[in-house]
Amino acid sequence: MRLSQPRFVLVNTSHPGNIGGSARAMKNMGQEHLCLVAPKEFPSAEATSRASGADDLLADAKQFANLDEAIADSVLVFGASARQRRLPMPALDPRACAERICRQSWPDRVAILFGNEQSGLSNEELDRCHYLVQIPTNPAYPSLNLAAAVQVIAYELRMAAITGTEKAVRVSADEFATAQEVEQFYAHLEQTLIALGYLDPQNPKHLMRRLRRLYGRVRLDNNEVNILRGILTAVSKRL
């Protein structure tokens, strides 16, 4: 059994016990890569206590000041969220998410984001994602504890590996644009649209978010990003 090992990225976790509980859930299912983005309190004795033996995951956890740093070299990003969004984006349940991850031959370049306990992932954080992952809970009470959400997705990753029905896609991760490269493209695109007078920075509405959804569905590769930025540079020179 070849178990895929994506990064589990906890964003702005407010309670250290939830970090420990998430580490325990991950170790239960054989997951190893825990990343923390600006946790309120870590390291913490409470995190260690709640980890119940998953101390090695806490010791090896990578910490980042912001989300962009945490996913800079990722080429496939999932965001776990229960809330519906005004602007739709491609959505998967945990089983479909796990199967898609297991099809990749480079799971270490995949990130799964989990938001703050009170508010979940923000719209800006979901802008960094290719897919929304929604756990099909009771509609009358959809809120899950952070560690429980981590457990569900880690379990589906294990089951996908056990069944072994998905074959890896033999495509080099380096062919895809990284999250950092895509963010640089979006910044370049926004600057050009402002210069053209097409985007009003004082009243942007949802234009950039809609463009993110459009390009996110494509999953840009390196050549495509270079072509698009070349077009933007040519437009800027003409202006």
N, C-alpha and C positions, 0 to 999 in steps of 0.2 A: 504494500500500500504506500503510495507516494502522496504525502499530505502537503497540500499547498500551504504556504506560509506568507500570507499578505500582512501588511502592517495594520494593526488596530490602533487608530489614532483617536485619543480622547481629548476633546477640545474644551478648555476652560472648566475643567471639573472642579466643582466647588467643595465637595466633601471627600476627604482622603480615604474614608472607608469604602467609597465606591471604586476608587482606584484599586484597592486591595481586593475587593470582590470581583472586579473585572479580571484582574490577574489570575485569581483562582479559577474563574470560569474558563479563561483561555487555557490554563494548564490542564484542566479536566479534559479538554478536547485536543490537546497536543499542539496548541498554538504558542508561538514563541516571541513574536515581535510586537512589543507594546511601546507606543509613542505617546508622549504627553505634551500638549500645547498649553503653556501658561497655566498650570494647575494652581489653585489657590493655596494649597498646602501640600508639599512633597519635598523631601521624604517625610514620613510620618509614622509614628508608632501604631496609630490606628490602621493605617494602610497595611502595615506588616501583619498586624493581628488578624485583619479580615482576609488577608491573602492565604492564611492557613496552610503554609508550606510552599506557596508559590513565590517565596522570597527571591529566587533567582530571577524571575521575570521583573520584579521590582528593581533589583540591583542592575539589571541590564537595560531597563527602560530608558529610552532616549527622550530628552526634554528639548523643547523648542520654544522660542519666544513668541512665534506666531505661526499660523497655519501654513502660509506660503513657504516658510522654511521647512516645515515638516513634510510637505508633499512635493518639494521642488523637483526631484528627479522621478516622480511617479508618472506613469503613462496611462493609468486607468484608476479612476477615483470613484468610490461609491459613498453616498451619504445616507445614513440611517435616520429616518425621521417619520413620526406618526402624523404630523400636521399636513393638511392639504395646502397646496400653494396656489396663488392666484394665476401664476403663469405655469402651465403644465410642463413637466419634463419627463423623460423616459423613466418608467418605474418598474421595479422588479420585486418579487417576494424573496425571502431569504434563500429558498431552495434554488430559484433561478439565478440569484446572485452567486451562490456557491458554485453552481455548475459552470457559470461563465468564467469565474476565477480559475477553476480547475482546468478549463480548456487552454489557459495561457501557459506557455513554457517559461514564463518569467514572473511568477507570483510575487517575488520580492519587490517588484516595481508597481504593485497594486496596493492601494490604501483604502481602508474602510473608516469613515469618519463617524464619530458619535459625539453629539453636542452636550452642552451644559445641562445639568439635571433639571433646572427650572424652565429653561426656554428652548432647549434643543438646539439644533443647528439653525443659524440665522440665514436669511436669504443670501447674504454675501458669502457665507461659507458654502452654501449649496451651489453658488455660482461656480465653485471650483470642481464640482462633481460632474461626471458623465451620466450617472444613474442615481435615482432615488431608490432606496431600499425601504420597503414598508412591511412590517410584521403584521399579519392579519389577526389583530386582536379583537376583542369584544368592542363594537362601535360605541357602546354606552360607557366603556371604561378603557380607553386605548392606551393610557399612560403605563409604560414599563419602567421598572428600576433599571438604571444604567447597566449594572452587571447582568441582569436578566436578558437585556437586549444583546449584549455581547455573547452571552451563553447560547442564545438561539442561533445566531449567525455562525459562531464557532462550531456548533453541533452540525449544522447543515454542511459546512466545509468538510467535516469529518465523514459524514454520510456520503457526500459526493465522492470522496476518495475511496471509501470502502466499496461502493457499488462499481466504481471504475468504469462508468459508461461513457465518460467524456474524454475524448482524446485531445492532447495538447495541440494548439495551433503553432506550427513551426515558423513563427515570424519573430525576428529579432526585436526585442524591446527598443533597441536603438533606432529602429525605423520610425517609431512614433515620436511626436513632439512631447517633451516633458511638460509638466504643469507649469514650471517656471517659464519655458519658452512660449507657451500659450498665453500666459499672463502678460508677457512682454508684447505679444501681438495685440492683445486686447487694449493695452495702454496706448500702443501706436495707433490702432484703429480709432480709439476715442479722440486722441489728439487731432487726427486728420479730419474726422467728422466735425469737430469744433471749428477747425480752420476753414472748412468748406462752408460753414454756416448751417449745416444740416442738423447738428446737435446743439441745443441750447443748454449750456452747463447749469444755468439757473433754473431750467425747467426740463430736465432730461427725461422725465416720465420713466418708461420701462424700456427705452430703446436698446441700451447696452445689454440689459438682461435678456431681451429677446434675441439679440445677436449672439449672445453666449449660448443660449439654448440651440440656436441654429447650427453654429459651428461645433457645439458639443455633441450633436447627433452624428457628426461625420467622423470624429476622432482624427484630428489632423496629424499627418506625418511631417517629418522634417522638411521635405521638399515643398510641401503645400504651404507650410508656415513661411518659408523663405520666399516663395512666389507671392503670397499675399502681402508680405511686408515690402517686397520689391515694388509691388503696385502702389502701395501707400507712399513709399518714398518717391516714386515717380510723380504721383499726384501732388505731393508736397513741393517738389521742385517746380512743377508747372505753376502752382499757386504763387 
